[in-house]
Amino acid sequence: MFPDVKTSAHHPPLSRLRPRHAREAGVTLIELMVSLVVLTILLLIVAPSFVSLMATNKVRTTASDLETALAEARSQAIRLGKRVTVCKSSDGSDCTTSGDWSQGWITFVDTTRSGSSAAVDSGETVLTHGQAVHGGLVVVGGGGVTQFVSYAPDGQAKLMNGDIQTGTLRICSTSTALDDDHRARDLALTGTGRISVTQTTGVASSCDAPD
């Protein structure tokens, strides 16, 4: 008769045949709970920084997009020898005088001007369309750029009546993850038509328009 495997001295129990690392590979309930507590603490530490980083990136990206749109409009005006206007737009095809710039903007060849506001008249071509921005961002203009920025063929920014146009566009985040010294960037339009970008301090989460 063959010896009983369970009792034979030459055949130890199956549990003893398993490698030690295999028997020790399991995770106890206590170890799992400790790991979850540590992970929760890490998330509580990292999450605010991540939210702050995302809000800052949104402000920076939007400021860059709008600055690029204005610079390209100026270049187009000089190249075409015609007035080119950038105005806030909610539908991507015409200017609006309500709301702020966060609803989007368009750039168009502005050959016909009347009154004090910008408008896309018959026969005028829309060159580009800036999409609306979201995520707690406010884009608001102060001074002479609450509605539009318009470039004459010489590259200068001018109002519809021909006067030099100056003012500031503020890109601001309402996020509570940012403090008042890091939530806004200002795009200041100079008399020559150029844009200077600064990170503005002391801006509250209400994101009021610049002076």
HUFEN-V217066 format. One record per helix or strand of 3 or more residues. SS is the DSSP state (~ for helix, > for strand). FROM is the first residue (numbers start at 1). TO is the last residue. If there is no record, write none. Layout:
# HUFEN-V217066
((SS;FROM;TO) (SS;FROM;TO))
This chain:
# HUFEN-V217066
((~;14;17) (~;20;23) (~;29;80) (>;84;88) (~;101;103) (>;105;109) (>;126;130) (>;137;143) (>;148;151) (>;167;173) (>;184;189) (>;195;200))
